[in-house]
C-alpha cells in the first residue's frame, strides 16, 4: 500500500479545521435527519401503501445497504480523495430520496430507501474520517461537540417534521425535503472542503465481500420478517433461509482472510480495543435504534397517539441521546478517564430499559417518556467515546478503513436489532393493525406483551454491551502525529 501527499499541501489553521468539520457535517446532516424523520411516519406509510408487516423494512433496507457499503466508502475515500466520494454519497442519497418520494407501492419505497442507504451509509463514515484527518485523537473531543450539535438539530427537527408532514401534508414530503437540503449542503461545503488535505492511498475494493455480507444479512432479515406471520417459524423455508444465512456469514468470515485488502481487515480487528469497542457498539445499537424505531409505533398502537404526537414524544429521547453525547464529547477533551461516563450511562440504560418493559402498557405516558429519556441519555454517552477509541487504536494509515469497519459493525447491529425486535412485536400480529391506530382491547393485550418483550430484549443486549465495555483498555489518547508514511 502506498500513500500520496501533494508537496504543496496547504497548512491548515484552526479556523480552516473548524470550517472543514462544520461544512462536512452539513452533508452528514442529511443522513442524520433521515434516521429520525422517518420513524414517526412508519404507520402512516404502512397504511397508505399496504403491507403493514413490511413496514420495518422501510428502516431495515436503509441500514442493510448502508452497512454493506460503509467500509467501501472508507477505502474509496483513500483512493479518490475525500471530497469526490463525499459528494457522490450525497448524490446517491438524493436519488434514493426521489425514488422514495415517488413510490407507488411498499416495494418501491423499500427499494428507494435501499438506494438512500448506499449514499447515507458513506456520509457517516466519511465525516468521521475527515475529522480524523484534521485533528489527532487528543483534540477530537472538540469536534465531537459539533457532531453532537448536528444530532441535536436532526433529533429535534426530525421527529417533529416527520410526524407533522405525514399527518398534515403527505408522507412523501419527508423525502422531497432531502432534495433542496442536499443541494444546499454541497453548495455551502465546496469552498471550505477545497482546503481539505488530499490524502490518498492505493487500495483494492472488496466488492465480493460486500456482496456476501449483504446477501447473508438479507437472508437473515427475511425469515425474521416472514416467520410467525406468513410462514410458521418451523417451516422449511424459514429454517432454510436461516441456515443459508449462517452459511454465507461463515463463507464471508473465511473469505476475509483471502484477498489482500478485505472488507473487514483481520489486522484491524486483531487489535483488542477495536474488536471489543466494535462489539460493544454492535450491542448498544440494539437498544438505541430499537427504541427510536419502535417507540413511536408503541405510542400510536398502545396509547392511540397520532403521527405528529408520536413525533413530538420522540423529541425527549432524542434530546436525551444528544445531551449524553454532548457531555461525553466534552469530557473527551480532557483526555483522562474517558470511559467512566459511558459505563455509568450504559448502566443507566439497562435499568431504564428494564423499567420500560415492566411498566409498558400499564403506566401513564409521562412515566414511559421519562424512562425513555434516561435510556437515551445513557446510550448517547457511548458512541463519541467509542469512535475515538477505535481511531486512537488504529494505525494512522488505516484511519479511513478502521473508521469504516467500525461504523460497519455498529450499523450491522442496528440492522439486526431492528429485524429481531421487529420479529418480537410481529409475533403479536401488529403488522395487521398498523393502519388501525389504537388497538382494540383484545389485540392490545397481546401487543403490550410483545412490546414488553422487545424492551426486555434491548435491556439484555445493553447488559452484554456494558460487560464488554468494562473490558476495554483505556489507552492514552494520541496527540498530534505526522502523516502515515512519513
Secondary structure, DSSP 8 states (H G I E B T S, - for coil): --EE--TT-----HHHHHHHHHHHHHHHHHHHHHHHHTGGGHHHHHHHHS-GGGTTHHHHHHHHHHHHHHHHHHHHHHHH-HHHHHHHHHHHHHHHHHHHHH-SSHHHHHHHHHHHHHHHHHHHHHHHHHHHHHS-GGGHHHHHHHHHHHHHHHHHHHHHHHHHIIIII-TTHHHHHHHHHHHHHHHHHHHHHTTS---EE-----HHHHHHHHHHHHHHHHHHHHBTTTB-TTSHHHHHHHHHHHHHHHHHHHHTTTSTT-SS-HHHHTSHHHHHHHHHHHHHHHHHHHHHHHHHHHHHHHS---HHHHHHHHHHHHHHHHHHHHHHHHHHTT-SSTHHHHHHHHHHHHHHHHHHHHHTTTS-HHHHHHHHHHHHHHHHHHHHHHHHHHHHHS-GGGHHHHHHHHHHHHHHHHHHHHHHHHHHHHTTTGGGGTTSSS--HHHHHHHHHHHHHHHHHHHHHHHHHHHHHHTS-----------TT-
